[in-house]
Amino acid sequence: MRLSRYFLPVLKETPSEAQIASHRLMLRAGMIKQASAGIYSWLPLGFKVLRKLENIVHEEQIRAGHVPMLMPTLQSADLWRESGRYDAYGPEMLRIRDRQDRDMLYGPTNEEMITDIFRSHVNSYKDLPLTLYHIQWKFRDEIRPRFGVMRGREFFMKDGYNFDLTKEDALHAYNRHLVSYLRTYERMGLQAIPMRADSGPIGGDDTHEFLVLAETGESEVFYDSQITELTFGDREIDYTSVEECQAVMEEFTSRYARTDETHDEAVFAEVPEERRRVARGIEVGQIFYFGTKYSEPMGATVQGPDGKQVPVHMGSHGIGVSRLVGAIIEANHDDKGIIWPEGVTPFHVGIVNLKSGDAEADAACDALYAAFTAKGLEPLLDDTNERAGGKFATMDLIGLPWRITVGPRGLKNGVVEVTSRRTGESEEMSPEAAIEKIAGIYAAL
């Protein structure tokens, strides 16, 4: 993309309403614009990141054997009355009526709807196990929306639902989701710690939240520092193997890690003092096992091996996709702007032309642009007439991991300058070497 043809409304001043780094930088980098309290338009740069995160989530869900679909944003209140949650959910639910005076709601989650779909089409244990998921906009009428996309009212979320014959099968689904989430977050350049949490209005006894450590996190968390040394890495997991998923689950949850709702000071005291940590965390996902909480009242049963009808065991599993954009920025920024991890960057490399209009500089930039595009990468070429300082400031603000600076002086010596946004280190090399260096970094992801 050529910057002269792109829509990137960057701001030089920090908006007064922005209280935390991610909100401030998303507004300044032209990623979002507030439409109303807690509701945002996603501008082109922000939308690119959102789509990249969505694609990673899809890839890892499908790798784990889960089946994508899409459910509507508006739901019938009758389904929620069946489960008993319509009145119990609270004022966060946006309740509305259509022109036929039917009670409707803008879905904050989809347990009731997916259960209705399941009971309409699945009748036998032979069709199990089954996990369905979708990625869709949700709405919760937060009493005090703040922190930009971190605590908005409208948000983009992956929610998945497993249906299993027995509790043991459902707990395997729980462990399978935990493993797939660990891989998902690491691909995004995040370390998200699974922590024992409270189930809230979803219900159930087994639940873990995934939290990214950050000073601006809304939750106080307590954990054993050894857990931050764990990485999923590039290990291959057989998601159908109960033993493999259980082993990874135990590896990542056997050390103390809890949110403030489930914190147990006596148990925490058993952790060696030098390893006890108290911090703030940003929730980016949660998994639940809730057994037959929805299947029993809503009649979601299957015929078991003995011919009898039994309610299925269920769980739900969410990832806050739009919230992740803010969490990644909170974990990756400095006083100049965002620092995107390579796996989620909106553009793979920024090319800065120090002298737009100079025939040699223009030709060199065009050649770099064409070479990266041919390798399947997306470059952002700043071909505007902005002064050099302004171009560098914009590139630092939007946070592309790599920048190539092209100018007449360097070209006379056959070199361009390659700069790492994360370290700030620069190196001169030939344009061909710059292409191979950056293409090699992305090929290794």
Secondary structure, 3 states (H helix, E strand, C coil): CEHHHCCCCCCCCCCCCCCCHHHHHHHHCCCEEEEECCEEEECHHHHHHHHHHHHHHHHHHHHCCCEECCCCCEEEHHHHHHHCCCCCCCCCCEEEECCCCCEEEECCCCHHHHHHHHHHHCCEHHHCCEEEEEEEEEECCCCCCECHHHECCEEEEEEEEEEECCHHHHHHHHHHHHHHHHHHHHHCCCCCEEEECCCHHHCCCEEEEEEEECCCCCEEEEEEHHHHHCCCCCCCCCCCCHHHHHHHHHHHHCCCEEECCCCCHHHHCCCCHHHEEEEEEEEEEEEEEEECCCHHHHCCEEECCCCCEEECEEEEEEEEHHHHHHHHHHHCEECCEECCCCCCCCCCEEEEECCCCCHHHHHHHHHHHHHHHHCCCCEEEECCCCCHHHHHHHHHHHCCCEEEEECHHHHHCCCEEEEECCCCCEEEECHHHHHHHHHHHHHCC
